[in-house]
Amino acid sequence: MYYLKLIWTFFRIGILNEMAYRVNFYVQLLQSLLSLGTAIAGLAIVFSHTDTLGGWQAVDILALLGVFMFVGGVIGMVISPSMSQLMDDVRRGIFDYTLTKPCDAQFLASISQIRVWRLTDILLGAGVLIAALIYRGLDIGPREALAFAFVLCTGGSIIYSFWLMLATLTFWFLRIENILHIFQSMYEAGRWPIGIYPHWLRYILTFLVPVAFAITVPAEALSGRLTPESMITSGLLCAFLIAFSRWFWKRGLKNYSGASA
Amino acid sequence: MKHYTATYWAFFKTSLLEQFQYRAAMAIWMIGRILEPIIYLTVWTTVAHARGGSVGSYSPADFAAYYIVLMLVNQFTFSWIMHIYDFRIRQGELSNFLLKPIHPIHADIAENIAYKVMTAVIIFPTAILLFFLFDPNLAFHIQTFALFLLALGIAFIMRFFIEWTLALVAFWTTRNEAINQMYFTLGLFLSGRIAPIDLLPGAIQTLADALPFRWAVAFPVELMLGRLSQEQILNGFTMQAVWLLAGFLLIQLTWRLGIKKYSAVGS
């Protein structure tokens, strides 16, 4: 409860901050609509030459696109800005202020920055997803919906843990903010089902940069493709990465010595 | 002329040294530009297999050749100038450039070339690796290659002129993100990155013919692949010449108008 209240507080601060720059909202909305339009036009071009792509119908890929935008929006709203902020704070030595607060430092660092306007991506993504489902005649039962919710949460946690581990590296190597860009570049590959890629790339996108679990697997749950194996793998990997990133974070913290004058 | 060569050499050397400091960051920033052609290559190869072997006149091996050459052409012709110019103007950094007794575009061109030379160390091995992974259908003819190099050279300057003009829009807007994204989106479709131009719907193809994107990227690629007739090659070079001239005039105009608007802020 306490944690939820904190999240809400940071969210409110995010809103207040952004209220000073209202034009940003329109800029962000325009950018979100543009990228949605681009994605749909790209899909239309590909599907003007074929009916299925690696066994996926156009409407299934549309649902995948919805998941892609939704997860991308969550990353862009909280995870990416907070982790950049963390790396910046550690470099400048002002991470001290986070450590001295009477709350878990990992939690605080993970929600310290909230880009409220990225909500546009989250809402558009959810909208696309729902539109795709309605187009298919809402043919998913409670079992699929539950499975979807489960793998979306585990996939999201996997992504979060991955980002946290990348950002934690900053305790050892100060100037590596570009490392976060690796993820952003690889994320683009997630707008298509991972199954179409060559083996080596599929491997990278599953285990090195776990885009597959956050996007393809949830979309599979919605189109009845989810195998029990991938559901279990997603759950286990999620549990492992949360524990491991926590351990890694603690190791990193021990290495932190402040850098202020 | 001699004066220019010496200046360019000096700019080139300093940029090279400066950028060498950021070599790791540079490699990371290249991931996206390498991954994008691989993504669309895979998508189109999958479509080709689903249709029993080809899409339009492209077989999987043709797609492989197309996207590997596209990766190289895009790498050698792209610029990032429009993403940094609004910062330059907002922060008054432009004043430093104005104090030099030479048009500021020269320093930017030299910096871009230095970057391309340095990243060649990554992009060529990548291309060779992809060559073995995807088995492209690419024949080498010395004449075609000579024409390709010419088209690539013109494409580089032409694209630089146009993107520099776009960067100068920041004199009026101070924030260019949205405009840049629109330019990027148009480029994605019209320069043949999402799909080869032949596979796009007719109306978009007409648009691609009229705008510069196709002539800066897709034209050199198709030329290298030997997909163009003599007539098409001639037409391509004509369009390149037209847009090169248009870009040159646009820069002159926007620079003159923009610089009058510019007033530096800060100490």
Interface residues (C-beta under 8 A of the other chain):
Chain A: V27 L30 Q31 L34 S35 G37 T38 A41 G42 I45 V46 S48 H49 T50 D51 T52 L53 G54 N178 I179 H181 I182 Q184 S185 M186 E188 A189 W192 I196 Y197 P198 W200 L201
Chain B: A24 A25 I28 W29 I31 G32 L35 E36 I38 I39 T42 V43 W44 T46 V47 A50 R51 V55 G56 L133 R175 E177 A178 Q181 M182 T185 L188 F189 I194 A195 L199 L200 P201
